[in-house]
Amino acid sequence: MLGLFRKTLAGKGRVGVAFGADHLALAVMRRDGSKPVLERCDILPLNTSAGSALEALRAAGIPRIPVSTVLGPQDYQLALVEAPEVPPAELRAAMRWRLKDSIDFRVEDAVIDVFDVPDQNRGGHGRMMYAVAARRSAVHAHTQALAATPGFDAIDVPELCLRNLAALLPMASAGVALLHLGEANASIVLVRGKTFYLARHVDLSAGGQGRINAAGVVLELQRSLDYYERHFDQPPITRIAVSPAGARADELARDLGRETGFEVGTLDLNALVSCKMPIEASAQASCLLAVGAALREEHRSL
């Protein structure tokens, strides 16, 4: 079974693949200079069969470089937990039993992986890490869909793809909160430089009349930022980016700027990476996670 965060293949480029309900997004990234170059960003029509995904990827002509795919939000659960005091080789097995009462599906049906966060100022408590419990059926489906792709070497979670994007923002070195909007939920990811600190999910459905509940988002943002400052002993984050770019993100960015007094903008892929062809705002929601997956740089597994 393919590990979620296994060692990646060497190379100066990567392909990112993200599946939607009726499409897949394909991003081809090269790293020949200081700024990543997005050579291609395609949205390919798709039905629900793995065979259709294989056919679409074959027809797309993927270059022979490493390939990452990204799980959908329904495919996994993410938990911040205290690391068990066991040898590294036993960590995933020990984490499995720690998670058995924390996920809403059988732990026997999960593929478990972990990734570190920086040391916390916790007054003698053990080190913390994120544990990913992915549905085995979802991991199998992704593996089958990309089975004929020679460079396929990694399955990521959206939070790490968002970290890859946030790390390229001009304000990332001082710390940034990236707020990524879904249909009814959003993900908050806190990043400083290239370091991932915290992820939190936010319910967007309480606003009424199709509007996002900005007050609820502000409350969850403040809780996340307070935790970041208190537990990681970091200076305050006062910059927020909202993605994907578009009218919905623009409206929320204005609301958040007014409510918080922070510097709030939107994440536009065209400004973030060098694009061979501009990505229309209407397409950014579909391809953003594929681009984040293509920016993967991890070179080791835990």
VEXDREN-2710 file (C-alpha; in Angstrom, 1 decimal):
% VEXDREN-2710
k/r/px/py/pz
1/MET/0.0/0.0/0.0
2/LEU/1.3/3.4/-0.9
3/GLY/2.3/5.6/2.1
4/LEU/0.7/9.0/2.2
5/PHE/3.9/10.9/2.8
6/ARG/6.6/8.6/1.5
7/LYS/9.9/9.6/0.1
8/THR/9.5/11.5/-3.2
9/LEU/11.3/10.9/-6.4
10/ALA/14.2/13.2/-7.4
11/GLY/13.5/15.8/-10.1
12/LYS/13.1/19.5/-10.8
13/GLY/9.4/19.2/-11.5
14/ARG/6.2/17.6/-10.3
15/VAL/2.7/16.9/-11.6
16/GLY/-0.3/17.5/-9.2
17/VAL/-3.6/15.7/-9.8
18/ALA/-6.9/16.6/-7.9
19/PHE/-10.2/14.9/-8.5
20/GLY/-13.5/16.8/-8.5
21/ALA/-17.0/15.4/-8.8
22/ASP/-17.0/15.4/-12.6
23/HIS/-13.5/16.4/-13.5
24/LEU/-9.8/16.1/-12.7
25/ALA/-7.4/19.0/-12.5
26/LEU/-3.8/18.4/-13.7
27/ALA/-1.0/20.9/-12.9
28/VAL/2.6/20.5/-14.3
29/MET/5.1/22.5/-12.3
30/ARG/8.8/23.0/-13.1
31/ARG/11.4/24.4/-10.7
32/ASP/14.2/25.6/-13.0
33/GLY/14.6/28.9/-11.3
34/SER/13.8/30.6/-8.0
35/LYS/10.1/30.9/-8.8
36/PRO/8.1/27.8/-9.7
37/VAL/6.8/27.8/-13.3
38/LEU/3.4/26.4/-14.0
39/GLU/3.7/24.9/-17.4
40/ARG/0.2/23.5/-17.7
41/CYS/-3.0/23.6/-15.8
42/ASP/-5.8/21.5/-17.4
43/ILE/-9.3/20.7/-16.2
44/LEU/-10.3/17.4/-17.8
45/PRO/-13.9/16.0/-17.9
46/LEU/-14.4/12.8/-16.0
47/ASN/-17.1/10.3/-15.0
48/THR/-16.9/8.3/-11.8
49/SER/-15.0/5.3/-12.9
50/ALA/-11.3/4.7/-12.3
51/GLY/-11.0/3.7/-16.0
52/SER/-12.2/7.1/-17.0
53/ALA/-9.4/8.7/-14.8
54/LEU/-6.8/6.4/-16.4
55/GLU/-8.0/7.3/-19.9
56/ALA/-8.0/11.0/-19.1
57/LEU/-4.5/11.0/-17.7
58/ARG/-3.2/8.9/-20.6
59/ALA/-4.7/11.3/-23.1
60/ALA/-3.3/14.3/-21.2
61/GLY/0.3/13.1/-21.8
62/ILE/1.8/13.5/-18.4
63/PRO/5.6/14.1/-18.5
64/ARG/7.8/11.5/-16.8
65/ILE/8.4/13.4/-13.6
66/PRO/7.1/12.7/-10.0
67/VAL/3.3/12.8/-9.6
68/SER/1.2/13.6/-6.5
69/THR/-2.5/13.3/-6.0
70/VAL/-4.6/14.8/-3.2
71/LEU/-7.4/13.3/-1.2
72/GLY/-10.9/14.8/-1.1
73/PRO/-12.3/16.2/2.2
74/GLN/-14.5/13.1/2.5
75/ASP/-11.6/10.7/2.2
76/TYR/-9.7/11.4/5.5
77/GLN/-9.6/13.0/8.9
78/LEU/-6.8/15.0/10.4
79/ALA/-6.1/15.2/14.1
80/LEU/-3.5/17.0/16.2
81/VAL/-2.4/14.5/18.8
82/GLU/0.4/13.9/21.3
83/ALA/3.0/11.6/19.8
84/PRO/3.2/8.1/21.4
85/GLU/6.6/7.4/23.1
86/VAL/7.5/4.6/20.7
87/PRO/10.4/4.0/18.3
88/PRO/9.8/5.6/14.8
89/ALA/9.2/2.2/13.2
90/GLU/6.2/1.7/15.5
91/LEU/4.8/5.2/15.4
92/ARG/2.0/4.6/12.8
93/ALA/0.8/1.4/14.5
94/ALA/0.7/3.2/17.9
95/MET/-1.1/6.1/16.4
96/ARG/-3.7/3.8/14.9
97/TRP/-5.0/2.8/18.3
98/ARG/-4.8/6.4/19.6
99/LEU/-7.1/7.5/16.8
100/LYS/-9.7/4.7/17.1
101/ASP/-12.1/6.7/19.2
102/SER/-11.4/10.0/17.3
103/ILE/-12.5/9.2/13.7
104/ASP/-16.0/8.5/12.4
105/PHE/-15.1/5.2/10.5
106/ARG/-13.5/2.0/11.6
107/VAL/-9.8/2.4/12.4
108/GLU/-9.2/-1.0/10.8
109/ASP/-10.4/0.6/7.5
110/ALA/-7.9/3.5/7.7
111/VAL/-4.4/4.1/6.3
112/ILE/-2.5/6.0/8.9
113/ASP/0.3/8.5/8.4
114/VAL/1.8/11.4/10.4
115/PHE/3.6/14.6/10.0
116/ASP/5.4/16.9/12.5
117/VAL/4.7/20.4/13.7
118/PRO/7.2/22.6/15.5
119/ASP/7.8/22.1/19.2
120/GLN/5.2/23.7/21.3
121/ASN/5.6/25.6/24.6
122/ARG/3.4/23.1/26.5
123/GLY/5.0/23.1/30.0
124/GLY/6.5/19.6/29.9
125/HIS/3.9/17.8/27.8
126/GLY/5.0/15.5/25.0
127/ARG/5.6/16.6/21.4
128/MET/2.5/17.0/19.2
129/MET/2.0/15.9/15.6
130/TYR/-0.7/15.6/13.0
131/ALA/-2.1/12.2/12.3
132/VAL/-4.0/11.5/9.1
133/ALA/-6.5/8.7/9.0
134/ALA/-7.4/8.1/5.3
135/ARG/-10.1/5.7/4.2
136/ARG/-8.4/2.7/2.8
137/SER/-11.0/2.6/-0.1
138/ALA/-10.0/6.2/-1.1
139/VAL/-6.3/5.4/-1.0
140/HIS/-7.0/2.4/-3.2
141/ALA/-9.1/4.4/-5.6
142/HIS/-6.4/7.0/-6.1
143/THR/-3.7/4.4/-6.5
144/GLN/-5.8/2.6/-9.1
145/ALA/-6.5/5.8/-11.0
146/LEU/-2.8/6.6/-11.3
147/ALA/-1.5/3.0/-11.5
148/ALA/-0.3/3.5/-15.1
149/THR/1.4/6.8/-14.3
150/PRO/5.2/6.0/-14.0
151/GLY/6.1/8.9/-11.7
152/PHE/3.2/8.5/-9.2
153/ASP/4.8/8.5/-5.7
154/ALA/2.7/10.4/-3.2
155/ILE/-0.8/11.0/-1.9
156/ASP/-1.2/14.3/0.0
157/VAL/-3.9/15.9/2.1
158/PRO/-5.4/19.3/1.1
159/GLU/-3.9/21.0/4.2
160/LEU/-0.3/20.3/3.0
161/CYS/-1.2/21.4/-0.5
162/LEU/-2.5/24.7/0.9
163/ARG/0.7/25.0/3.0
164/ASN/2.7/24.7/-0.3
165/LEU/0.7/27.6/-1.8
166/ALA/0.8/29.8/1.4
167/ALA/4.6/29.4/1.6
168/LEU/4.9/31.3/-1.7
169/LEU/2.9/34.4/-0.6
170/PRO/5.1/37.5/-0.1
171/MET/4.0/37.8/3.6
172/ALA/4.8/34.1/4.4
173/SER/8.1/34.8/6.0
174/ALA/6.3/36.8/8.8
175/GLY/3.5/34.3/9.1
176/VAL/0.2/34.1/7.2
177/ALA/-3.2/32.6/7.7
178/LEU/-4.6/31.0/4.5
179/LEU/-8.4/30.6/4.4
180/HIS/-9.5/28.3/1.7
181/LEU/-13.2/28.3/0.8
182/GLY/-15.2/25.2/0.0
183/GLU/-19.0/25.1/-0.6
184/ALA/-20.1/24.8/3.0
185/ASN/-16.8/24.7/4.9
186/ALA/-13.4/26.4/4.9
187/SER/-9.9/25.4/5.9
188/ILE/-7.6/27.7/7.9
189/VAL/-3.9/26.9/7.6
190/LEU/-1.3/28.8/9.5
191/VAL/2.1/29.0/7.9
192/ARG/5.4/30.8/8.7
193/GLY/8.0/30.5/5.9
194/LYS/7.5/26.9/4.7
195/THR/6.6/25.6/8.1
196/PHE/3.1/24.3/8.8
197/TYR/1.8/25.1/12.3
198/LEU/-2.0/24.6/12.5
199/ALA/-5.1/23.6/10.5
200/ARG/-8.7/24.2/11.5
201/HIS/-12.0/23.7/9.7
202/VAL/-14.8/26.3/9.7
203/ASP/-18.5/26.0/9.0
204/LEU/-19.6/28.6/6.5
205/SER/-23.3/27.8/6.3
206/ALA/-24.6/30.0/9.1
207/GLY/-24.6/33.3/7.2
208/GLY/-28.0/33.0/5.5
209/GLN/-29.1/34.2/2.0
210/GLY/-26.0/32.6/0.5
211/ARG/-23.6/34.8/2.3
212/ILE/-20.6/33.6/4.3
213/ASN/-20.9/34.0/8.1
214/ALA/-18.0/36.4/8.4
215/ALA/-18.4/36.8/12.2
216/GLY/-18.1/33.0/12.6
217/VAL/-15.0/32.9/10.4
218/VAL/-13.4/35.8/12.4
219/LEU/-14.1/33.8/15.7
220/GLU/-12.4/30.7/14.4
221/LEU/-9.5/32.7/12.9
222/GLN/-9.0/34.4/16.3
223/ARG/-9.0/31.0/18.1
224/SER/-6.5/29.6/15.7
225/LEU/-4.2/32.7/15.9
226/ASP/-4.4/32.7/19.7
227/TYR/-3.4/29.0/19.8
228/TYR/-0.5/29.7/17.4
229/GLU/0.9/32.5/19.5
230/ARG/0.4/30.8/22.9
231/HIS/1.5/27.3/22.1
232/PHE/4.2/27.9/19.5
233/ASP/5.6/31.1/21.1
234/GLN/5.4/33.0/17.8
235/PRO/4.8/36.7/17.1
236/PRO/1.2/37.5/16.0
237/ILE/0.0/36.8/12.5
238/THR/-1.8/39.8/11.0
239/ARG/-1.9/38.8/7.4
240/ILE/-4.7/36.7/5.9
241/ALA/-5.1/35.4/2.3
242/VAL/-8.4/34.0/1.0
243/SER/-8.6/31.4/-1.7
244/PRO/-9.6/30.6/-4.4
245/ALA/-9.7/34.0/-6.1
246/GLY/-13.1/35.2/-7.2
247/ALA/-16.0/37.3/-6.2
248/ARG/-16.8/35.1/-3.1
249/ALA/-13.2/35.5/-1.8
250/ASP/-13.1/39.2/-2.6
251/GLU/-16.3/39.8/-0.5
252/LEU/-15.1/37.8/2.4
253/ALA/-11.7/39.5/2.3
254/ARG/-13.4/42.9/2.6
255/ASP/-15.5/41.6/5.5
256/LEU/-12.5/40.1/7.3
257/GLY/-10.4/43.3/6.8
258/ARG/-13.2/45.4/8.3
259/GLU/-13.8/43.0/11.2
260/THR/-10.1/42.4/12.2
261/GLY/-8.1/45.4/11.0
262/PHE/-5.6/42.9/9.5
263/GLU/-4.1/43.0/6.0
264/VAL/-6.4/40.7/4.0
265/GLY/-6.2/39.8/0.3
266/THR/-7.0/37.0/-2.0
267/LEU/-4.6/34.3/-3.4
268/ASP/-4.4/34.5/-7.1
269/LEU/-2.4/31.7/-8.7
270/ASN/-1.3/34.0/-11.6
271/ALA/0.6/36.2/-9.1
272/LEU/1.8/33.3/-7.0
273/VAL/3.7/31.3/-9.6
274/SER/4.9/32.0/-13.1
275/CYS/2.1/30.7/-15.4
276/LYS/2.8/29.9/-19.1
277/MET/-0.9/30.6/-19.6
278/PRO/-3.1/32.7/-17.3
279/ILE/-5.6/30.8/-15.1
280/GLU/-9.0/32.3/-15.3
281/ALA/-10.6/33.1/-11.9
282/SER/-13.5/30.7/-12.7
283/ALA/-11.0/27.9/-13.0
284/GLN/-8.9/28.5/-9.9
285/ALA/-11.3/26.7/-7.5
286/SER/-11.0/23.5/-9.6
287/CYS/-7.2/23.6/-10.1
288/LEU/-5.8/25.2/-6.9
289/LEU/-5.2/22.0/-5.0
290/ALA/-3.6/20.3/-8.0
291/VAL/-1.2/23.2/-8.1
292/GLY/-0.5/22.9/-4.4
293/ALA/0.1/19.1/-4.9
294/ALA/2.5/19.9/-7.8
295/LEU/4.5/22.2/-5.4
296/ARG/5.3/19.4/-3.0
297/GLU/9.0/19.3/-1.9
298/GLU/9.1/16.8/1.0
299/HIS/12.1/14.5/0.6
300/ARG/11.6/12.2/3.5
301/SER/8.9/10.3/5.4
302/LEU/8.5/10.0/9.2
END
